[in-house]
Amino acid sequence: GSALALTYENGILVRGATRGDGIAGEDITQNVKTIRSIPLKLNLDNPPPVVEVRGEAFLSLAVFEEINRERQKAGEQLFANPRNAAAGTLRQLDSKVVDKRRLDFFAYTLYLDDGNEENTQWESLELLQRMGFKVYSNRKVCYSLDEVREYYAYCDTERRNLPYMTYGAVVKVNPVLLQKQLVFTHIFPRWAISLMYPVAVLPTV
């Protein structure tokens, strides 16, 4: 997929941007607004003044295959994989094309501007879900490295049954206080790591 940063002011989506270099990205707000799993208005009675949500826009395998069939009929070059197709879709100048391609979105990080951040990553995901976002349903809190290894093995097997492609599992430190203490490198957080699968496999759909 393609990483996105969404900004809400008083509960209303005002900006959608690509991750870019980690500091500045490309404003693609009109394209982002066509993604049906991204709420235009947060499902909160009293939303904070500013909310930033980060997540991944992606294409299901079924939609990806449909897009390539249409491109083949039109004599156009096929997309190599769903990740390239999602990124190419978000760069479209015509938002109607983006709407037609039916991108999906998972939210995974929440930043609040009112100082009332959730205490854990898990609580942040639950709040994102209440706000109206889709979050990964098979997430799990692990209490030891052995549990992390077991969950990684589970994900490596389960990915073959998913309706979208995945390349690995992300492990994050759960307490937000520890996340703030670990801080970032110049681009990436020190409190999260991607455990990549040995070989990317297309799941059966």
N, C-alpha and C positions, 0 to 999 in steps of 0.2 A: 504494500500500500504506500501511501504518501502521508507524512506527518503534517498535521495542521494545528494552528493556534487560533482559537476562537475567543473574541472579546465581547462580553455582554455589559451593557450599561443600563442600570435599573431594570435588569431582567430581559432586555431586548438585544438581540444579536446586531452588533454594529460593524464588526470587522471579522473577516476570515483571511488568514495568511498562511503561506507555506513556511516551513521551518527555516529555509534558506541556509545561511551559514551558522545558525544557532543564535545569532543576534538580530539580524534583519532578514525578513522574508518578503515574498511577493504578495501584494494585496489581491486576493481573488474572491472578494466578498460575494459578488453576484453569482459566481459558480458555486460557492459553498452553500448559498441559500437554496439551491436546487436539490441538495442532498436531503432526502426525506427523514433520515434518522438524526439529523441535526435540528433541534428545536429552534424556531425563530424567537420564541419567548420561553423563558425558564418557568418550570412548574413550581414556583415559589410565591407565597402570598406577599412576603416582604424581602425581596432579593437585595443583596448587598449592592452598593453603588457600582462596583466594578467586579466582574468575575472573568477569569481567564481559564479556559478549558483547552487541554491539549489531548490529541488523540490521533487516530489513523483512519484515513479514508481508503477504502479498498473496493475491489470488485469481487463478487462471488464467482466461482468457477463457471456456473451456468451462464451468467451474464457475459463473462469474458469469452466463452465459446461462441455465444450468440453474436457478439461484436465482431469476432474474427470471421464468422461465416458471412456476415454482411459485408465486411471489407473484402473478402475473397470474391464475392459476387460482383463487387464494384471494381475489381482489379486493383485494389489498394494493397500496400504492404501489410502483412499481418503483424500484430503485436507479439513479441517474444514470450511474454508472461503477464499475469495480472498486475504485477507491480508496475511494469512499464506502461500498461494500458491505463491504470489509475492515474499515474503521473501525467501522461499525455492528455488524458481527459480534463484534468484540472487546469491545464494550460490553454485549453480551448478559448478562443475569443468570443464564441457564441455560446451563451449560457443555455440555450435551447438544446445544443448538442450534449452538454453535460447532463441536463435533465433526462434526456433520452437514454443515456447510458446507465442510469440507475446505480450510482455509487452508493456505498454504505459507509457507516462510520462507527468506530468504537472509541469511547472516551476512556482515558487512563490517568490523567493528571488534572488536579484542580488547584487553582490559586484564587484566594479571596482577598479583597482589598479592605475588609473591615476588621482585620486582625483576629477574626474568630475562625481560624483554620481548624479543621478536624484534627483529632489527636493522632490518628493512624492513617496509613494508606488505605486500609480496608474500609474505614469509616468514610474516607473521601470517595471511594468507589460507590458506596451505598448512597451517599448524598448525590453524586452524579446521576445515579439511577433515579432517585426521587425527582431530580430536576428535569428528567425527561430524556436522558441519554441512554444509549445502549452501552453496556459494559460486558466484558467477557464473563460468561456465566460459570465456567469451570475453574475460576480462580480459587485459591486456597491459601490459608495462613499456615505456614510451616514453623515449627518450634525448634528445629535442629537441622544441621546439614544433612543428616540421614534422611529426614523428611523431604528436604529439597531434592535430593537425588532420586528418591522414590517418585516424587511428583514429576520431575523431569522425565523419568522413564515412562510414566503414565502419559504425559503429553506427547512424547515421541511416538507412542502407539496410537493414541486417540486422534492425532492430526490427520490420519488417513480417513477418518470418518467425518471430517469437517467439510462444510460446503465452500470453503475458501482455502487458499494456500497459506501456509505458515512456515517460517524458517527457523524458529527457535522459541524458547520460553524465556520470559523476563523475570528475574528475581529482584525484589526491592526490599530495602529495610522498612519495616512496618511503622515504627514510631516516627512521627513528623519531626519531633525534637532531635532525634538522632540524624535524620536527613539533613537538618539545618547545620548540625555540627560537622557532618562529613562534607558538606558543600559540593562544589562542582570543580571539574577541570575547566579549561577555557571553553569547552563545548559540552561535555558530558557530565552527568551527575556521578559522584563517587558512591552514592547509595543505591545504585541500580546496575545490574549487569545482564547482558543477553547471553544465554546459553544456547548456542546454535546447534541444530541437529546435524548429524554426520552427512546426510544427503537429503536435499529437498525432494519431497515426494508429492505427486499430485494425488490428493485423496479421491476415493471413488464417490461419485455423486449420482 
